Amino acid sequence: MKNPIAACAIIGGLVLLAGCGSEAPKSIPTAPAGGSSEATPATPPAPPATPAPETAAPTPAAPTRTVVTVKTEGDAKVLGQVLSVEGEVSVLRQLQSLPLAENAEVLNRDRITTGPTASVELRLGSGNTILIQPNSAVILARENQSTSLELPAPAKVRCQLEGLRAGEEDFTVKTPVAVAGVRGTDFIADYNPDNAQGNPFALSVLSGKVGLQNLLAKGAALRETVVGQGQQQLLDKVGNFLPAQMLSQEGLSDLIKGNAVGDLRKKLLAEKLQNLKDKAQEKVKVLPGGAQDKLKKFLK
């Protein structure tokens, strides 16, 4: 061993660390011949330096997001979608009137208005359809488990209800004079307080049955009735149900044709074309004779 002093010192240190109770020698034997000198105990090695803790990289700040909340009158649930639009149709939402276009969503409490030559077809969430005729104003609403089509002003609608959405209890058409409660049927409701015949409300059932409630009934007047397939029920202005009428096959066919989407479009297009012809006829009068004859033949 080249350095016995250092080895002994290390061994002594290990003994002390082990805690065996032996005292370390105070001196180390003298060095071999050649001189006598007192050996100095070796200094124990310094403990390794404790590494500095690594500093974690700063977490990047989350990007700031702006949340915009849009409020609507009542409950802003989407109740349906616009399938088709003919002419000028508008929707009143948040006291603001907006044009209604195809594929637009219809929200709870939307008021939809059609012009003199306009119509709109809606599809409800359950797949049922509503056709709103010209010169009509309706409100589509849902409260709790009930969906309703309110007719606060003159309106004519056709409702084709094959079934109701899961959890939906009923579907009603409400007017100031009568309420129709339906489930899985096809019918036409026509509310017109200025009807020339004095019948402000008419209900025509194309299939199924509709329960009709009379809101004008007084005294002993009949308050409720059921209108069956192929029947038409009228309500007079003083609150009496007139005797239900059976629609003839021809009358039923005319109702279906006049209130089908395709037929209604053809009717509206025919009216527009006739209006254009009438305007052209007025202009023909100011043309020279030969030009008048040619234009008249073209218009025919």
PASEBA-1860 file (N, C-alpha, C; in nm, 3 decimals):
! residues 300
1> MKNPIAAC> 0.086/-0.118/0.000/0.000/0.000/0.000/0.089/0.121/0.000 ~ 0.069/0.207/-0.092/0.156/0.323/-0.108/0.128/0.427/-0.005 ~ 0.002/0.440/0.042/-0.031/0.547/0.136/-0.111/0.488/0.251 ~ -0.040/0.423/0.347/-0.112/0.362/0.460/-0.179/0.462/0.547 ~ -0.128/0.581/0.557/-0.188/0.683/0.645/-0.326/0.717/0.595 ~ -0.334/0.742/0.463/-0.464/0.778/0.407/-0.559/0.663/0.421 ~ -0.513/0.538/0.407/-0.601/0.423/0.417/-0.655/0.409/0.556 ~ -0.569/0.427/0.657/-0.615/0.416/0.795/-0.715/0.523/0.828
9> AIIGGLVL> -0.690/0.642/0.780/-0.782/0.751/0.808/-0.919/0.721/0.749 ~ -0.919/0.666/0.634/-1.047/0.635/0.569/-1.117/0.526/0.646 ~ -1.041/0.426/0.690/-1.102/0.316/0.765/-1.157/0.368/0.895 ~ -1.078/0.453/0.964/-1.128/0.510/1.089/-1.254/0.588/1.068 ~ -1.257/0.661/0.957/-1.379/0.738/0.929/-1.496/0.648/0.910 ~ -1.478/0.533/0.843/-1.588/0.441/0.820/-1.638/0.383/0.951 ~ -1.545/0.357/1.041/-1.585/0.303/1.172/-1.669/0.403/1.246 ~ -1.625/0.529/1.246/-1.702/0.632/1.315/-1.842/0.644/1.255
17> LAGCGSEA> -1.849/0.640/1.125/-1.980/0.654/1.059/-2.068/0.536/1.091 ~ -2.003/0.419/1.107/-2.084/0.302/1.136/-2.136/0.302/1.277 ~ -2.067/0.388/1.366/-2.117/0.400/1.504/-2.088/0.279/1.588 ~ -1.967/0.217/1.571/-1.938/0.097/1.647/-1.888/0.129/1.787 ~ -1.851/0.255/1.824/-1.808/0.294/1.956/-1.660/0.294/1.975 ~ -1.577/0.254/1.881/-1.431/0.255/1.897/-1.379/0.392/1.870 ~ -1.279/0.430/1.952/-1.221/0.563/1.932/-1.115/0.556/1.826 ~ -1.107/0.657/1.744/-1.003/0.664/1.640/-0.869/0.692/1.705
25> PKSIPTAP> -0.763/0.633/1.655/-0.629/0.663/1.713/-0.598/0.809/1.698 ~ -0.530/0.862/1.807/-0.495/1.003/1.805/-0.374/1.031/1.721 ~ -0.290/0.928/1.698/-0.171/0.949/1.614/-0.147/0.825/1.533 ~ -0.070/0.841/1.434/-0.039/0.733/1.342/0.106/0.694/1.365 ~ 0.142/0.564/1.362/0.283/0.524/1.383/0.376/0.603/1.293 ~ 0.499/0.617/1.341/0.597/0.697/1.268/0.628/0.635/1.135 ~ 0.676/0.721/1.052/0.712/0.676/0.917/0.836/0.589/0.926 ~ 0.869/0.511/0.826/0.989/0.429/0.827/1.112/0.515/0.847
33> AGGSSEAT> 1.225/0.441/0.876/1.352/0.509/0.905/1.386/0.607/0.800 ~ 1.441/0.707/0.847/1.478/0.817/0.756/1.434/0.945/0.814 ~ 1.374/0.943/0.922/1.331/1.066/0.990/1.208/1.038/1.070 ~ 1.188/1.107/1.178/1.067/1.091/1.256/0.987/1.217/1.249 ~ 0.870/1.203/1.206/0.779/1.319/1.197/0.639/1.272/1.227 ~ 0.558/1.355/1.285/0.419/1.322/1.323/0.329/1.336/1.202 ~ 0.260/1.229/1.174/0.172/1.233/1.056/0.045/1.311/1.085 ~ 0.005/1.384/0.990/-0.119/1.465/1.003/-0.236/1.385/0.950
41> PATPPAPP> -0.343/1.372/1.029/-0.459/1.293/0.980/-0.511/1.349/0.847 ~ -0.548/1.258/0.762/-0.600/1.301/0.631/-0.738/1.362/0.647 ~ -0.763/1.465/0.574/-0.895/1.534/0.578/-0.996/1.453/0.497 ~ -1.106/1.418/0.558/-1.208/1.340/0.482/-1.253/1.417/0.358 ~ -1.283/1.343/0.252/-1.327/1.414/0.129/-1.456/1.488/0.153 ~ -1.466/1.603/0.090/-1.588/1.686/0.105/-1.705/1.616/0.038 ~ -1.821/1.623/0.099/-1.940/1.560/0.036/-1.970/1.625/-0.098 ~ -2.020/1.547/-0.190/-2.049/1.605/-0.323/-2.148/1.718/-0.312
49> ATPAPETA> -2.127/1.817/-0.396/-2.215/1.935/-0.393/-2.355/1.897/-0.438 ~ -2.452/1.949/-0.365/-2.592/1.922/-0.401/-2.628/2.003/-0.526 ~ -2.673/1.932/-0.632/-2.706/2.008/-0.755/-2.823/2.102/-0.733 ~ -2.815/2.214/-0.794/-2.924/2.314/-0.782/-3.049/2.260/-0.849 ~ -3.163/2.280/-0.787/-3.288/2.229/-0.849/-3.312/2.293/-0.984 ~ -3.359/2.206/-1.076/-3.386/2.260/-1.209/-3.510/2.349/-1.206 ~ -3.499/2.458/-1.273/-3.612/2.552/-1.280/-3.706/2.508/-1.391 ~ -3.832/2.483/-1.355/-3.930/2.438/-1.455/-3.957/2.549/-1.556
57> APTPAAPT> -3.975/2.505/-1.679/-4.005/2.604/-1.784/-4.141/2.667/-1.756 ~ -4.155/2.796/-1.773/-4.284/2.864/-1.745/-4.395/2.809/-1.834 ~ -4.515/2.787/-1.774/-4.630/2.738/-1.849/-4.688/2.852/-1.932 ~ -4.703/2.829/-2.063/-4.759/2.939/-2.145/-4.900/2.971/-2.103 ~ -4.933/3.098/-2.103/-5.066/3.144/-2.063/-5.170/3.097/-2.163 ~ -5.287/3.056/-2.111/-5.395/3.011/-2.200/-5.446/3.128/-2.282 ~ -5.480/3.104/-2.409/-5.530/3.213/-2.492/-5.663/3.267/-2.439 ~ -5.681/3.392/-2.448/-5.802/3.457/-2.401/-5.914/3.434/-2.500
65> RTVVTVKT> -6.033/3.388/-2.450/-6.147/3.364/-2.537/-6.261/3.456/-2.497 ~ -6.330/3.510/-2.596/-6.445/3.595/-2.571/-6.571/3.514/-2.595 ~ -6.656/3.505/-2.494/-6.781/3.430/-2.505/-6.894/3.528/-2.528 ~ -6.966/3.507/-2.637/-7.078/3.595/-2.670/-7.207/3.521/-2.643 ~ -7.294/3.576/-2.563/-7.423/3.515/-2.533/-7.532/3.590/-2.607 ~ -7.610/3.513/-2.685/-7.720/3.573/-2.760/-7.849/3.538/-2.689 ~ -7.925/3.640/-2.655/-8.051/3.618/-2.586/-8.167/3.633/-2.683 ~ -8.267/3.550/-2.664/-8.388/3.562/-2.744/-8.507/3.568/-2.651
73> EGDAKVLG> -8.619/3.611/-2.702/-8.738/3.618/-2.621/-8.779/3.477/-2.580 ~ -8.809/3.459/-2.454/-8.851/3.328/-2.408/-8.736/3.228/-2.415 ~ -8.771/3.107/-2.448/-8.672/3.000/-2.455/-8.619/2.992/-2.598 ~ -8.486/2.996/-2.613/-8.426/3.001/-2.747/-8.409/2.865/-2.810 ~ -8.493/2.769/-2.777/-8.481/2.637/-2.838/-8.513/2.645/-2.987 ~ -8.442/2.566/-3.063/-8.471/2.555/-3.207/-8.587/2.456/-3.221 ~ -8.698/2.502/-3.277/-8.816/2.418/-3.289/-8.831/2.358/-3.428 ~ -8.767/2.419/-3.527/-8.782/2.367/-3.662/-8.691/2.436/-3.760
81> QVLSVEGE> -8.711/2.404/-3.887/-8.628/2.458/-3.995/-8.717/2.489/-4.114 ~ -8.677/2.590/-4.190/-8.752/2.629/-4.309/-8.714/2.537/-4.424 ~ -8.814/2.471/-4.483/-8.789/2.384/-4.596/-8.795/2.460/-4.728 ~ -8.894/2.548/-4.743/-8.908/2.622/-4.868/-8.979/2.754/-4.841 ~ -8.950/2.852/-4.923/-9.009/2.986/-4.911/-9.050/3.034/-5.049 ~ -9.170/3.087/-5.058/-9.217/3.150/-5.181/-9.261/3.292/-5.148 ~ -9.208/3.391/-5.220/-9.247/3.529/-5.195/-9.183/3.587/-5.070 ~ -9.242/3.693/-5.019/-9.186/3.765/-4.904/-9.240/3.708/-4.773
89> VSVLRQLQ> -9.148/3.649/-4.696/-9.182/3.592/-4.565/-9.086/3.651/-4.463 ~ -9.139/3.695/-4.351/-9.054/3.757/-4.248/-9.078/3.690/-4.113 ~ -8.980/3.707/-4.024/-8.992/3.655/-3.888/-8.964/3.769/-3.791 ~ -9.047/3.781/-3.689/-9.027/3.881/-3.584/-8.960/3.812/-3.467 ~ -8.836/3.857/-3.438/-8.754/3.796/-3.332/-8.684/3.906/-3.256 ~ -8.696/3.905/-3.124/-8.637/4.010/-3.040/-8.680/4.148/-3.087 ~ -8.808/4.159/-3.120/-8.868/4.285/-3.164/-8.803/4.338/-3.291 ~ -8.739/4.250/-3.367/-8.675/4.289/-3.493/-8.730/4.200/-3.605
97> SLPLAENA> -8.773/4.265/-3.713/-8.827/4.191/-3.826/-8.715/4.156/-3.924 ~ -8.704/4.027/-3.958/-8.599/3.978/-4.046/-8.660/3.895/-4.158 ~ -8.599/3.895/-4.276/-8.647/3.807/-4.383/-8.619/3.662/-4.348 ~ -8.710/3.573/-4.385/-8.695/3.431/-4.355/-8.659/3.359/-4.484 ~ -8.547/3.287/-4.482/-8.496/3.219/-4.602/-8.496/3.069/-4.582 ~ -8.477/2.996/-4.690/-8.470/2.850/-4.683/-8.354/2.806/-4.593 ~ -8.375/2.697/-4.521/-8.276/2.635/-4.430/-8.256/2.714/-4.301 ~ -8.326/2.826/-4.285/-8.313/2.903/-4.162/-8.377/2.827/-4.046
105> EVLNRDRI> -8.327/2.849/-3.924/-8.384/2.786/-3.806/-8.501/2.870/-3.754 ~ -8.599/2.802/-3.698/-8.713/2.869/-3.637/-8.704/2.846/-3.486 ~ -8.703/2.957/-3.411/-8.685/2.948/-3.266/-8.818/2.961/-3.194 ~ -8.813/2.924/-3.067/-8.932/2.935/-2.983/-8.980/3.079/-2.978 ~ -9.112/3.098/-2.999/-9.181/3.228/-2.996/-9.152/3.314/-3.118 ~ -9.098/3.257/-3.224/-9.084/3.332/-3.349/-9.224/3.358/-3.408 ~ -9.244/3.480/-3.455/-9.370/3.515/-3.524/-9.340/3.525/-3.673 ~ -9.405/3.440/-3.752/-9.380/3.432/-3.896/-9.498/3.492/-3.970
113> TTGPTASV> -9.468/3.579/-4.066/-9.572/3.647/-4.143/-9.546/3.628/-4.292 ~ -9.651/3.594/-4.365/-9.641/3.577/-4.510/-9.717/3.689/-4.581 ~ -9.664/3.730/-4.698/-9.728/3.834/-4.776/-9.844/3.781/-4.858 ~ -9.906/3.868/-4.940/-10.025/3.830/-5.018/-10.002/3.714/-5.114 ~ -9.882/3.700/-5.166/-9.852/3.591/-5.260/-9.736/3.505/-5.209 ~ -9.726/3.491/-5.078/-9.612/3.421/-5.019/-9.659/3.300/-4.938 ~ -9.570/3.206/-4.921/-9.596/3.089/-4.837/-9.463/3.037/-4.785 ~ -9.470/2.956/-4.679/-9.348/2.898/-4.623/-9.383/2.761/-4.565
121> ELRLGSGN> -9.292/2.666/-4.584/-9.310/2.532/-4.528/-9.203/2.509/-4.422 ~ -9.246/2.463/-4.305/-9.157/2.438/-4.193/-9.153/2.289/-4.161 ~ -9.037/2.242/-4.117/-9.025/2.106/-4.066/-8.989/2.114/-3.918 ~ -9.071/2.049/-3.835/-9.045/2.048/-3.692/-8.938/1.946/-3.658 ~ -8.890/1.950/-3.533/-8.784/1.860/-3.492/-8.822/1.714/-3.503 ~ -8.951/1.684/-3.492/-8.998/1.546/-3.501/-9.022/1.501/-3.644 ~ -8.998/1.589/-3.743/-9.016/1.555/-3.883/-9.151/1.594/-3.939 ~ -9.243/1.643/-3.855/-9.373/1.688/-3.902/-9.360/1.820/-3.978
129> TILIQPNS> -9.456/1.849/-4.066/-9.446/1.969/-4.148/-9.567/2.060/-4.129 ~ -9.542/2.189/-4.147/-9.647/2.291/-4.140/-9.634/2.380/-4.263 ~ -9.742/2.397/-4.335/-9.745/2.486/-4.451/-9.826/2.609/-4.415 ~ -9.762/2.725/-4.419/-9.828/2.851/-4.385/-9.865/2.922/-4.514 ~ -9.993/2.952/-4.531/-10.046/3.007/-4.655/-10.026/3.159/-4.663 ~ -10.058/3.219/-4.780/-10.045/3.365/-4.795/-10.132/3.441/-4.693 ~ -10.090/3.564/-4.665/-10.163/3.653/-4.574/-10.188/3.590/-4.437 ~ -10.084/3.531/-4.381/-10.097/3.464/-4.252/-9.993/3.515/-4.153
137> AVILAREN> -10.029/3.506/-4.026/-9.935/3.539/-3.918/-9.949/3.431/-3.811 ~ -9.839/3.363/-3.778/-9.843/3.254/-3.680/-9.725/3.267/-3.585 ~ -9.739/3.204/-3.468/-9.631/3.197/-3.370/-9.610/3.051/-3.333 ~ -9.489/3.002/-3.351/-9.454/2.865/-3.312/-9.393/2.868/-3.173 ~ -9.449/2.789/-3.082/-9.404/2.797/-2.943/-9.398/2.658/-2.881 ~ -9.315/2.645/-2.778/-9.305/2.520/-2.702/-9.291/2.554/-2.555 ~ -9.375/2.492/-2.473/-9.371/2.513/-2.329/-9.391/2.379/-2.260 ~ -9.301/2.348/-2.168/-9.301/2.218/-2.102/-9.293/2.108/-2.209
145> QSTSLELP> -9.394/2.023/-2.219/-9.391/1.915/-2.317/-9.493/1.937/-2.428 ~ -9.537/2.059/-2.447/-9.641/2.088/-2.545/-9.591/2.187/-2.650 ~ -9.614/2.154/-2.777/-9.581/2.244/-2.888/-9.711/2.301/-2.942 ~ -9.711/2.430/-2.972/-9.833/2.493/-3.022/-9.803/2.585/-3.139 ~ -9.904/2.599/-3.224/-9.900/2.693/-3.335/-10.010/2.794/-3.308 ~ -9.972/2.915/-3.273/-10.069/3.019/-3.237/-10.103/3.103/-3.359 ~ -10.233/3.130/-3.377/-10.282/3.213/-3.486/-10.346/3.337/-3.426 ~ -10.266/3.438/-3.390/-10.323/3.556/-3.324/-10.394/3.650/-3.422
153> APAKVRCQ> -10.366/3.633/-3.551/-10.425/3.716/-3.656/-10.470/3.623/-3.768 ~ -10.541/3.674/-3.869/-10.586/3.587/-3.977/-10.473/3.500/-4.032 ~ -10.502/3.371/-4.046/-10.400/3.277/-4.094/-10.468/3.150/-4.142 ~ -10.400/3.085/-4.235/-10.445/2.955/-4.285/-10.323/2.865/-4.291 ~ -10.331/2.749/-4.226/-10.217/2.659/-4.219/-10.263/2.516/-4.244 ~ -10.171/2.437/-4.299/-10.193/2.294/-4.309/-10.087/2.225/-4.226 ~ -10.130/2.137/-4.137/-10.039/2.065/-4.048/-10.044/1.917/-4.081 ~ -9.929/1.860/-4.112/-9.917/1.718/-4.140/-9.833/1.656/-4.029
161> LEGLRAGE> -9.901/1.593/-3.934/-9.836/1.541/-3.815/-9.844/1.388/-3.816 ~ -9.733/1.327/-3.852/-9.727/1.180/-3.856/-9.701/1.124/-3.717 ~ -9.638/1.201/-3.634/-9.606/1.155/-3.499/-9.543/1.268/-3.422 ~ -9.531/1.251/-3.291/-9.474/1.353/-3.205/-9.337/1.312/-3.156 ~ -9.255/1.411/-3.125/-9.120/1.387/-3.076/-9.125/1.316/-2.940 ~ -9.024/1.238/-2.911/-9.019/1.166/-2.783/-9.034/1.263/-2.668 ~ -9.127/1.235/-2.578/-9.149/1.321/-2.464/-9.248/1.433/-2.491 ~ -9.294/1.445/-2.614/-9.387/1.551/-2.648/-9.529/1.503/-2.620
169> EDFTVKTP> -9.603/1.576/-2.539/-9.735/1.531/-2.498/-9.840/1.559/-2.605 ~ -9.839/1.678/-2.664/-9.941/1.710/-2.761/-9.897/1.826/-2.851 ~ -9.978/1.847/-2.954/-9.957/1.958/-3.047/-10.092/2.027/-3.062 ~ -10.094/2.157/-3.042/-10.220/2.230/-3.050/-10.210/2.348/-3.145 ~ -10.324/2.382/-3.206/-10.337/2.504/-3.285/-10.430/2.596/-3.208 ~ -10.381/2.713/-3.172/-10.457/2.805/-3.086/-10.499/2.929/-3.164 ~ -10.626/2.965/-3.155/-10.678/3.090/-3.210/-10.757/3.159/-3.099 ~ -10.793/3.285/-3.118/-10.873/3.353/-3.015/-11.011/3.293/-2.995
177> VAVAGVRG> -11.058/3.210/-3.089/-11.194/3.157/-3.079/-11.200/3.007/-3.056 ~ -11.091/2.933/-3.090/-11.094/2.788/-3.077/-10.953/2.733/-3.063 ~ -10.945/2.613/-3.003/-10.818/2.542/-2.987/-10.836/2.401/-3.040 ~ -10.745/2.361/-3.129/-10.749/2.226/-3.185/-10.634/2.146/-3.128 ~ -10.667/2.033/-3.063/-10.565/1.946/-3.008/-10.550/1.823/-3.095 ~ -10.430/1.795/-3.141/-10.412/1.689/-3.240/-10.296/1.599/-3.204 ~ -10.296/1.478/-3.263/-10.186/1.383/-3.246/-10.190/1.287/-3.365 ~ -10.094/1.302/-3.455/-10.086/1.213/-3.570/-10.201/1.230/-3.666
185> TDFIADYN> -10.209/1.343/-3.733/-10.319/1.369/-3.825/-10.278/1.472/-3.929 ~ -10.368/1.497/-4.025/-10.343/1.592/-4.134/-10.468/1.680/-4.144 ~ -10.452/1.809/-4.121/-10.569/1.897/-4.119/-10.533/2.038/-4.165 ~ -10.637/2.116/-4.193/-10.621/2.255/-4.235/-10.702/2.342/-4.139 ~ -10.636/2.440/-4.079/-10.703/2.534/-3.989/-10.705/2.672/-4.055 ~ -10.821/2.734/-4.057/-10.839/2.863/-4.123/-10.906/2.959/-4.025 ~ -10.831/3.059/-3.978/-10.885/3.159/-3.886/-10.894/3.293/-3.957 ~ -11.016/3.346/-3.966/-11.038/3.475/-4.032/-11.157/3.544/-3.966
193> PDNAQGNP> -11.132/3.634/-3.872/-11.243/3.701/-3.801/-11.329/3.788/-3.892 ~ -11.277/3.822/-4.010/-11.352/3.906/-4.105/-11.415/3.823/-4.216 ~ -11.433/3.694/-4.192/-11.492/3.607/-4.293/-11.629/3.659/-4.337 ~ -11.650/3.663/-4.468/-11.774/3.720/-4.523/-11.897/3.642/-4.480 ~ -11.883/3.511/-4.459/-11.996/3.428/-4.419/-12.022/3.433/-4.268 ~ -11.937/3.505/-4.196/-11.957/3.516/-4.052/-11.905/3.398/-3.973 ~ -11.819/3.317/-4.032/-11.761/3.201/-3.963/-11.611/3.226/-3.945 ~ -11.571/3.272/-3.828/-11.429/3.310/-3.810/-11.331/3.193/-3.811
201> FALSVLSG> -11.381/3.070/-3.792/-11.288/2.957/-3.784/-11.346/2.836/-3.856 ~ -11.257/2.771/-3.934/-11.296/2.648/-4.004/-11.185/2.546/-3.988 ~ -11.223/2.422/-3.958/-11.127/2.314/-3.943/-11.167/2.202/-4.039 ~ -11.075/2.165/-4.128/-11.099/2.057/-4.224/-10.998/1.946/-4.198 ~ -11.046/1.825/-4.172/-10.959/1.713/-4.137/-10.944/1.623/-4.258 ~ -10.820/1.607/-4.304/-10.792/1.522/-4.420/-10.766/1.378/-4.380 ~ -10.709/1.358/-4.262/-10.691/1.223/-4.209/-10.679/1.230/-4.058 ~ -10.720/1.121/-3.991/-10.714/1.119/-3.846/-10.831/1.189/-3.781
209> KVGLQNLL> -10.815/1.230/-3.656/-10.918/1.301/-3.580/-10.856/1.418/-3.507 ~ -10.939/1.523/-3.486/-10.892/1.642/-3.415/-10.995/1.680/-3.310 ~ -10.950/1.699/-3.186/-11.037/1.750/-3.081/-11.041/1.902/-3.086 ~ -11.161/1.959/-3.090/-11.177/2.105/-3.106/-11.249/2.163/-2.985 ~ -11.189/2.267/-2.928/-11.246/2.334/-2.811/-11.296/2.472/-2.850 ~ -11.419/2.503/-2.812/-11.483/2.630/-2.844/-11.458/2.730/-2.732 ~ -11.381/2.836/-2.761/-11.348/2.935/-2.659/-11.454/3.044/-2.647 ~ -11.548/3.048/-2.741/-11.654/3.149/-2.738/-11.783/3.096/-2.676
217> AKGAALRE> -11.783/2.970/-2.640/-11.906/2.907/-2.591/-11.957/2.975/-2.465 ~ -12.088/2.998/-2.461/-12.153/3.057/-2.344/-12.277/2.976/-2.310 ~ -12.307/2.971/-2.183/-12.427/2.901/-2.142/-12.422/2.754/-2.177 ~ -12.526/2.709/-2.247/-12.539/2.568/-2.281/-12.473/2.533/-2.414 ~ -12.403/2.627/-2.474/-12.341/2.601/-2.604/-12.237/2.490/-2.592 ~ -12.225/2.411/-2.697/-12.129/2.301/-2.698/-11.987/2.356/-2.691 ~ -11.909/2.302/-2.597/-11.775/2.356/-2.575/-11.666/2.272/-2.643 ~ -11.690/2.145/-2.664/-11.589/2.060/-2.726/-11.655/1.963/-2.824
225> TVVGQGQQ> -11.581/1.928/-2.928/-11.627/1.829/-3.023/-11.507/1.761/-3.087 ~ -11.530/1.652/-3.154/-11.425/1.579/-3.225/-11.459/1.579/-3.372 ~ -11.364/1.622/-3.453/-11.383/1.630/-3.598/-11.308/1.513/-3.661 ~ -11.381/1.431/-3.736/-11.322/1.312/-3.794/-11.271/1.332/-3.935 ~ -11.213/1.228/-3.989/-11.156/1.233/-4.124/-11.263/1.265/-4.228 ~ -11.230/1.358/-4.317/-11.323/1.396/-4.423/-11.429/1.495/-4.379 ~ -11.422/1.545/-4.256/-11.521/1.639/-4.205/-11.466/1.782/-4.201 ~ -11.559/1.877/-4.208/-11.524/2.018/-4.191/-11.614/2.075/-4.082
233> QLLDKVGN> -11.552/2.141/-3.984/-11.626/2.200/-3.873/-11.611/2.351/-3.875 ~ -11.725/2.421/-3.874/-11.725/2.567/-3.873/-11.770/2.618/-3.737 ~ -11.718/2.735/-3.699/-11.758/2.802/-3.575/-11.808/2.940/-3.612 ~ -11.930/2.975/-3.568/-11.983/3.107/-3.605/-11.934/3.213/-3.508 ~ -11.962/3.338/-3.540/-11.905/3.451/-3.466/-11.962/3.468/-3.326 ~ -12.075/3.402/-3.297/-12.132/3.415/-3.163/-12.094/3.296/-3.074 ~ -12.016/3.203/-3.127/-11.964/3.095/-3.045/-12.039/2.965/-3.054 ~ -12.101/2.937/-3.168/-12.172/2.812/-3.185/-12.105/2.726/-3.291
241> FLPAQMLS> -12.093/2.595/-3.262/-12.048/2.502/-3.365/-12.163/2.479/-3.463 ~ -12.136/2.498/-3.590/-12.234/2.462/-3.691/-12.226/2.311/-3.713 ~ -12.332/2.249/-3.764/-12.326/2.104/-3.788/-12.208/2.068/-3.877 ~ -12.132/1.967/-3.836/-12.016/1.925/-3.914/-12.060/1.876/-4.052 ~ -11.982/1.909/-4.153/-12.016/1.871/-4.290/-11.915/1.767/-4.339 ~ -11.968/1.670/-4.413/-11.880/1.573/-4.477/-11.834/1.631/-4.610 ~ -11.705/1.633/-4.631/-11.649/1.686/-4.755/-11.665/1.581/-4.865 ~ -11.708/1.628/-4.981/-11.717/1.536/-5.094/-11.576/1.499/-5.139
249> QEGLSDLI> -11.567/1.394/-5.219/-11.436/1.353/-5.269/-11.372/1.464/-5.350 ~ -11.458/1.534/-5.425/-11.407/1.646/-5.505/-11.361/1.760/-5.416 ~ -11.442/1.788/-5.314/-11.404/1.895/-5.222/-11.277/1.863/-5.145 ~ -11.264/1.736/-5.108/-11.144/1.692/-5.037/-11.021/1.704/-5.127 ~ -11.037/1.663/-5.254/-10.926/1.673/-5.350/-10.886/1.818/-5.372 ~ -10.987/1.906/-5.380/-10.957/2.048/-5.400/-10.882/2.106/-5.281 ~ -10.921/2.064/-5.161/-10.852/2.111/-5.041/-10.706/2.067/-5.041 ~ -10.685/1.940/-5.075/-10.549/1.888/-5.076/-10.466/1.958/-5.183
257> KGNAVGDL> -10.523/1.976/-5.300/-10.450/2.044/-5.408/-10.419/2.188/-5.371 ~ -10.517/2.256/-5.320/-10.498/2.397/-5.288/-10.405/2.423/-5.173 ~ -10.378/2.318/-5.096/-10.293/2.336/-4.978/-10.171/2.245/-4.979 ~ -10.135/2.196/-5.098/-10.011/2.120/-5.112/-9.901/2.215/-5.155 ~ -9.779/2.187/-5.110/-9.669/2.278/-5.139/-9.649/2.296/-5.288 ~ -9.644/2.186/-5.363/-9.620/2.195/-5.506/-9.729/2.271/-5.578 ~ -9.857/2.241/-5.544/-9.968/2.309/-5.609/-9.973/2.457/-5.573 ~ -9.937/2.487/-5.449/-9.937/2.627/-5.409/-9.831/2.706/-5.484
265> RKKLLAEK> -9.716/2.645/-5.505/-9.611/2.712/-5.583/-9.658/2.738/-5.725 ~ -9.723/2.638/-5.786/-9.773/2.656/-5.922/-9.875/2.770/-5.928 ~ -9.961/2.775/-5.827/-10.062/2.879/-5.822/-9.998/3.017/-5.812 ~ -9.899/3.029/-5.724/-9.832/3.158/-5.705/-9.755/3.198/-5.831 ~ -9.689/3.102/-5.895/-9.617/3.132/-6.019/-9.712/3.174/-6.130 ~ -9.829/3.107/-6.135/-9.928/3.144/-6.237/-9.979/3.285/-6.215 ~ -9.997/3.322/-6.088/-10.042/3.458/-6.057/-9.936/3.561/-6.096 ~ -9.810/3.529/-6.068/-9.702/3.621/-6.106/-9.695/3.637/-6.258
273> LQNLKDKA> -9.709/3.526/-6.328/-9.703/3.531/-6.475/-9.819/3.612/-6.531 ~ -9.937/3.596/-6.473/-10.052/3.672/-6.519/-10.032/3.821/-6.494 ~ -9.973/3.855/-6.381/-9.946/3.997/-6.352/-9.850/4.057/-6.454 ~ -9.748/3.977/-6.492/-9.653/4.024/-6.594/-9.723/4.043/-6.728 ~ -9.813/3.950/-6.761/-9.887/3.963/-6.888/-9.976/4.087/-6.888 ~ -10.040/4.112/-6.775/-10.128/4.229/-6.766/-10.048/4.358/-6.785 ~ -9.930/4.364/-6.725/-9.846/4.483/-6.741/-9.799/4.497/-6.886 ~ -9.766/4.383/-6.948/-9.722/4.388/-7.088/-9.835/4.433/-7.180
281> QEKVKVLP> -9.957/4.392/-7.150/-10.071/4.432/-7.230/-10.091/4.583/-7.226 ~ -10.063/4.641/-7.112/-10.075/4.786/-7.100/-9.973/4.857/-7.189 ~ -9.853/4.799/-7.196/-9.748/4.861/-7.277/-9.772/4.840/-7.427 ~ -9.846/4.734/-7.462/-9.874/4.707/-7.603/-9.949/4.823/-7.668 ~ -10.033/4.886/-7.591/-10.119/4.992/-7.644/-10.040/5.109/-7.701 ~ -9.918/5.129/-7.656/-9.839/5.244/-7.702/-9.745/5.207/-7.816 ~ -9.748/5.081/-7.860/-9.660/5.037/-7.968/-9.730/5.055/-8.104 ~ -9.651/5.063/-8.212/-9.711/5.069/-8.347/-9.794/4.944/-8.375
289> GGAQDKLK> -9.884/4.954/-8.471/-9.977/4.845/-8.502/-9.912/4.711/-8.524 ~ -9.809/4.705/-8.612/-9.743/4.578/-8.641/-9.678/4.517/-8.519 ~ -9.615/4.598/-8.439/-9.550/4.549/-8.317/-9.652/4.500/-8.216 ~ -9.767/4.566/-8.213/-9.873/4.524/-8.121/-9.917/4.381/-8.152 ~ -9.939/4.352/-8.281/-9.986/4.220/-8.321/-9.884/4.112/-8.285 ~ -9.756/4.140/-8.307/-9.653/4.041/-8.277/-9.646/4.015/-8.124 ~ -9.655/4.120/-8.047/-9.642/4.104/-7.901/-9.766/4.033/-7.846 ~ -9.883/4.061/-7.902/-10.003/3.995/-7.857/-9.996/3.844/-7.880
297> KFLK> -9.945/3.806/-7.998/-9.930/3.663/-8.029/-9.832/3.596/-7.932 ~ -9.725/3.670/-7.897/-9.625/3.616/-7.805/-9.684/3.596/-7.666 ~ -9.765/3.691/-7.622/-9.823/3.683/-7.488/-9.926/3.572/-7.477 ~ -9.986/3.532/-7.589/-10.084/3.424/-7.586/-10.015/3.289/-7.565
END
